[in-house]
Amino acid sequence: MANELVLDTEDLIENPTPRVPITLCLDTSYSMSGEPIRELMEGVALFYESVFDDEIARYSAEISIVTFGNQGVQRYADFGPVERIPRTPLVADGNTPMGEAVCDALAILEKRKREYQNTGVDYYQPWLVLMTDGMPTDDINEAIKRVVSMVNQKKLSVFPIGIGHDADMDILSQFSPARPPLRLQGLKFREFFEWLSASVQRVSASTPGEEVPLDLDGIKGWGTL
């Protein structure tokens, strides 16, 4: 872990390109077993590859992944260059500790922002992508409070995505004061991550602090209100 921290700090110094920090907070509880977890893994791999293939986004986007379900809350991938694609398969099992996972994701984002500031690297507004197919099995009040505060202060963009018919959209809406949560159409993880990658590419090509509108037409290909 210490060696990875040194590598990440060196990368910030050697590549001072403004960064787009993105944390994917992914439900890997038992209900995601079978085809959903396989499609999710393929979508995540596609996301990394699409970002890597874009010359600007490759040097700007930094992705971390927090999973919640199998073995509780796990840091599946830490921030760093997008070529560090995780190789460990995602496993669906356990409960849905969503509140703990979101708080951990926010802690990771805040830590990375401090590292940007310490090395003089500019950055875009951090992104939190929350994907779940069910209801939380822990207390989510603190997580909601922190997310809403950061969104209202324009310190965070949050994208709550419900998977399947059992996802509690009312709970997801509490995490998102700026925009309604979206429900994935079927198992269109590939389409969602293609849209997310295109959004990252658009932000990467802009100036930090510039307002970049979402591609609302693109959302129709994978999500519904």
N, C-alpha and C positions, 0 to 999 in steps of 0.2 A: 504493500500500500504506500509506503514511504517513497519507493522508487517511482511509482506511478505519479505521485504528487510532484516529484522533481521533474518528470517528463512533461507533465501538463504545464507546469510553470515555465519550463524552457520553451515549450511550444508557444505560449503567450508572448514571450519575449522575442522569439525568432519570427513569429508571424503576428504582427500587431493589427491585422485586419479586424474591423469591428465584428463582434460576435453576435449570433442569435442563439441564446441558450434555451433549449427545449427539453422539458421533462415529460416523458410518457408515463402516466400512472395507470397501470394495466391490471385488470381483474383476472386473476388466475385461480379463482375458487373452483370447487368441484363441479359447479354447474356449467363451467366452460369446457368440460371434458369433451373429447372426440373432435368432431369437425371444427367447432368454434376455435379451439386452441391452436389447431393446425393452421387455420386460415389467418388467425392473428399473427402467428409466427411468420408466415409467408408475407403478410402485409408489412410487418416491421422490417424484414430483410429487404423488401422492395423499397421501403422508405429510405433506408441507409444507402442503397445502391443508387436511387434516383438523385439524392442529394450529392453523392459522390460524383455522379456523372455531370453535374453542373459546375462549371469552373469557378464561378463566384461563390455559390453556396457551399462548395466543398471546403473552402477556407474560412467560411463565416459560421456555418451551422455547427453547433455542438449539442449532442444528444445524450441524455441520461435516461435510464429506465428504472422505475420502481414498480415491483409487482406486489400484489396483495392477494393471499389465498394460500397456496402451497407453502408450508413452513412459515406462515405469517407474512410479515412485511420484509421484502428482500430488495437489496440494491442490485439489480440484474446487470446494469451497465452504468459506469460513471462517465462524467464529461471527458471529452477529448476529441481528437480528429475522427471524422466519420468513417475512416478506413478501419477503425477498431470495431468491426461488427461482432457482436456476441455470438459465440458458437454453441453455448450451452442451451439445450432444448428447454422450452417452457413446459412446465408440468402443471396440470389443473387438479387441484385438490384443496381441501380445507374450507374454512369460513371466508368471510368478506370483511376484513378489518380496514375499511375504506378511510375512516377518520385518521387512524394512525399513518396510513400510507400517504395521504395528502399532506399531513404535517411534515412527514419525512421528505417528501418531494419539495416542499417549500424551503426546508432547511438546506437541501442540496442546492437549490437555485440561489439562495441568499449567500451561501458559501462561495459559489462560483462568481457571483457579482463582486464580492470582496476581493477575490483573486484578480478579477479584471481591474478593479480600482487600484490595487497594490502594484500592478504591473503597467498601469497607464493605458490599458486597452479599452477602447470605447465599446459599447454594446447596445443592442436593441432591447426593447421591452421583452422580458422573459415570457415564455409560453408554458402553460401547463395543460396537457391533454389528459383528461380523465375518462377512461373507458370501463364500463361495468355492465354486467347482465343481470344484476339483482339488487338486493337491499343490503345496506351495511349491517354488520353484526357487532359493531362497536359504537362508541359515542362519536358523533361527527360535529358536534356543536362548535368546538374550538377550531376545527379545520375550516368550517364554513365561515366563522367569524374572521379568521386570518385571510382567507381567500378574498372575501368580499371587501375587506379593508384595503388590500393591495390593489384590487381591480379599481375601486373607487379613487384611489390615489394615482391611478395610471402606472402602477408598478408591476402589473401582471396582466397578461391576456390568458383567459381560461376557455377551454373548449371541452364541455361535458358531452360525452357521447354514450347513449344508451344502446345496449346490444340485446336484441330479441324483445319479445313482448313482456317479459317479466321485469325488465329494468324499470326502476322507480323514477320516472321523469320528474315527479314533484320534488324528490330529494335532490336530483341533479340540478334542477332550476335554482335551488337555494345557493348553489356554488357559483351561480352566474348572473350577477345583477345587470350586466351590460348586454347580454344576448341570450335568447332561449336555448336550452339544450336541444340536441338533435338526436334522432333515433336512427341507427344504422338500418338500411334496407336489407333484410335478410342477413347474409354473411358477406357483405360487400367491403371487407377489410381492404382488399387491393385498391378498390376505387377510392376509399377514404384516404389511404396513405399516398396515393397518387395526387389527390387534391392537396393534401398537407404538404407534400414535397414541392408542388408548384407554388403554394403560398410562401414557403420558406425561400424559394428562389426569388420571388417578387420582393420580399422584404430585404433579402441580402443585397439586391441591386439598388436599394433605396438609400437614403441618408438617415442615420440614426436620429430618431425623434420625428421623422416624417410620418404622417398618417397614411397607411397603405390599406385601402379598402379590400374586404374579402371578395373572392370570386363567388358571388351568390349563385350564379348559373351553374358553376361547377358542383356546388353542394347538391343540386337536384339529382346528380348521377349516383349518389350513395346515401343521402340522408333525407329524413322527413321531420317536420316539427311534431 
